[in-house]
Amino acid sequence: MHNHTTLALKALGNFFIELLYFPIWWYSFGALSLIKKQITFLHNREKSLVILVWIKNIFKPMYEQHDAIRYILSFFARIFQIILRVSYFIILLIASFSIISIWLALPILVVLGIIYQIS
C-alpha cells in the first residue's frame, strides 16, 4: 500500500509541475517552434511560386517568339501571373500571422472564458 501512495503522490506532483510549466513552454519553446514552422512554410511557398523568376522575365517574350504581339501578350500574361501569385502569397502571409496570433492569444482566452463561466 505504501508504494501505491508514493507513486500516486509522485504522479500528482509531476502533474502540477507540468501544469505550471505549460505556460512557460507555450510562450517560449512552443511559440518559437510554431514561428519557425511558419517561416519554413512561407519560404517553401515562395520558392514554389517563383515570383522573382516571373518578375525577372517580365520583358522576355514567351516561347522565344520575338514579334510585337508576343511581347505584349507575354508582358500582360506575366503581369497577371505576378498579381495572382503575390496575392496568393499575401493571403498565406496573413494566414500565418493569424495562426501565430491565435497561438499566443488562446491560453489567455481560455483563462478568461473559465473566469467568465465561474463568475
C-alpha positions in Angstrom: 0.0 0.0 0.0 2.9 2.4 0.8 4.3 2.1 -2.8 0.9 2.9 -4.3 0.6 6.1 -2.2 4.1 7.2 -3.0 3.6 6.5 -6.7 0.3 8.5 -6.6 1.9 11.4 -4.9 4.8 11.5 -7.4 2.3 11.4 -10.3 0.2 14.2 -8.7 3.4 16.2 -8.1 4.5 15.7 -11.7 1.1 16.7 -12.9 1.2 20.0 -11.0 4.8 20.7 -12.2 3.7 20.1 -15.8 0.7 22.3 -15.3 2.9 25.1 -14.0 5.5 24.6 -16.8 2.8 24.6 -19.6 2.5 28.4 -19.9 6.3 28.8 -20.0 6.6 26.2 -22.7 3.6 27.6 -24.7 5.1 31.1 -24.9 8.7 30.1 -25.3 9.6 26.8 -27.0 6.1 26.2 -28.4 5.8 29.6 -29.9 9.3 29.6 -31.3 8.7 26.2 -32.9 5.4 27.4 -34.4 7.1 30.6 -35.8 10.0 28.5 -37.3 7.4 26.2 -38.9 5.5 29.2 -40.3 8.7 30.7 -41.7 9.7 27.5 -43.3 6.2 27.1 -44.8 6.3 30.6 -46.2 9.8 30.1 -47.6 8.8 26.9 -49.3 5.6 28.5 -50.8 7.7 31.5 -52.0 10.1 29.0 -53.7 7.3 27.1 -55.3 5.6 30.3 -56.6 8.8 31.6 -58.2 7.6 35.2 -58.1 11.1 36.6 -58.6 11.6 34.5 -61.8 8.3 35.9 -63.2 9.4 39.4 -62.4 12.9 38.8 -63.8 11.4 37.6 -67.1 8.6 40.1 -67.4 10.0 41.7 -70.6 11.1 38.5 -72.3 8.7 37.0 -74.9 7.2 33.6 -74.2 8.3 30.7 -76.5 11.1 32.9 -77.9 8.9 34.4 -80.5 10.1 38.0 -80.9 7.3 39.8 -82.7 5.4 42.8 -81.1 2.2 40.8 -80.4 4.2 38.1 -78.5 6.0 40.8 -76.4 2.7 42.4 -75.5 0.9 39.1 -74.7 3.8 37.8 -72.7 4.0 41.1 -70.7 0.4 41.0 -69.8 0.3 37.3 -69.1 3.3 37.7 -66.8 1.7 40.7 -65.1 -1.4 38.6 -64.5 0.6 35.7 -63.1 2.6 38.0 -60.8 -0.5 39.6 -59.4 -2.1 36.2 -58.8 1.0 34.8 -57.2 1.7 37.8 -55.0 -2.0 37.9 -53.9 -1.8 34.2 -53.0 1.4 34.7 -51.1 -0.1 37.7 -49.2 -3.1 35.5 -48.2 -0.7 32.9 -46.9 1.3 35.5 -45.0 -1.9 36.8 -43.4 -2.9 33.2 -42.5 0.5 32.5 -41.0 0.3 35.7 -38.9 -3.2 34.8 -37.8 -2.1 31.3 -36.7 0.7 32.8 -34.6 -1.7 35.4 -33.1 -4.3 32.7 -32.3 -1.5 30.6 -30.7 -0.4 33.5 -28.5 -4.0 34.5 -27.5 -5.5 31.1 -27.0 -4.4 30.4 -23.4 -5.4 33.9 -22.3 -8.8 33.5 -23.9 -9.3 30.1 -22.3 -8.5 31.5 -18.8 -10.8 34.5 -19.4 -13.5 32.1 -20.5 -13.1 30.0 -17.4 -13.2 33.1 -15.2 -16.3 34.3 -17.0 -18.0 30.9 -16.5 -17.2 30.8 -12.9 -18.4 34.3 -12.1 
